[in-house]
Amino acid sequence: MARHKVEICGVNTANLKVLNNVEMLDLFKRYKSGDKLAKEELVNGNLKLVLSILKKYNNRCENMDDLFQVGCIGLIKAIDNFDLSFDVKFSTYAVPMILGEVKRYLRDNNSVRVARSIKDIAYHALLVKEELTNSLNKEPSIKDIAQKLGLKEYEVSNALDSMKDTISIFEPIYNDGGDTIYLADQLEDKNTDMRSITEKVALKEAIKNLNDKEKYIIIERYITGKTQMELADEIGISQAQISRLEKSALNNIKNDIT
C-alpha cells in the first residue's frame, strides 16, 4: 500500500522511520553504552513524534521550521534523560518534554505585544504595590495603588493583567502512562451537583490518609503542577521512585473513595 506524502516543516513524513519497541530498547542500550550513532538513530526514529505534536501549532506560529528545531531539542533532552527503569513508554516520557520546549519558545516569542505605556503603568504599579505593602503591612488594593499613581482603577488593573502569562485550557498538566489530563479537566463546573461535592469531600479525606511523602507528591504534582523530574531533584530521589510513590498514592486514593 502506498504511503501518502505529508509535509510538515519541509519534512516528508512518509519517509520517516518509526521504531518498534524492540528497536527502541536495543538503541537505548547501545546509547547508554556509549554508542553515539545509536542516539542519532533514536532522534531520527522519533521525528514523527515531534511532528505529531507540532500539528496543532500550524496556525499559531509563523515559522514552523524554527518550532520543529525547538521540538527536536525537547526530543534530544528526553533521549538523554530517559531511563529504561522508568517502566513507561519513551513516547509517554518524551511528549511532556517536547511540549515544554515548544511552549517555552512560544511564550518567549509571543506575538502579542503590550504597549510601552501600559508596561510603564504596570512597572510603576508594582513599585507602588511593594511600597504600600511595606508601609501598610498588608497587600494594597487596586484602588490604593490607583490613588497613589493618580490613575483610574481599571487602568492599573488592565496594566497588571497585561503582564501575566496566558495559559491555554488545553495545557497538559499530567501524563504518565495513561490518558493526558488537561487544565480544562480541572476547571470548576458551575453546574456542580451534590454528587461531585460528595466526591470532592471523599477525595480530600483520602488525601489526608496518605503518608507525608505521598501527600506532598500528589499536592505538588496535581495542584502546584510540578513535573516528576522537578520533584526528584527537590526530594533527592530518582524519577522512577517519584513515579512509584505517585502511583501508590493514586491507588490508595482510589481504594479509599470506591
Secondary structure, 3 states (H helix, E strand, C coil): CCCCCCEECCEEHHHCCCCCHHHHHHHHHHHHCCCHHHHHHHHHCCHHHHHHHHHHHCCCCCCHHHHHHHHHHHHHHHHHHCCHHHCCCHHHHHHHHHHHHHHHHHHHCCCCCCCHHHHHHHHHHHHHHHHHHHHHCCCCCHHHHHHHHCCCHHHHHHHHHHCCCCCCCCCEEECCCCCCEEHHHHCCCCCCCHHHHHHHHHHHHHHHCCCHHHHHHHHHHHHHCCCHHHHHHHHCCCHHHHHHHHHHHHHHHHHHHC
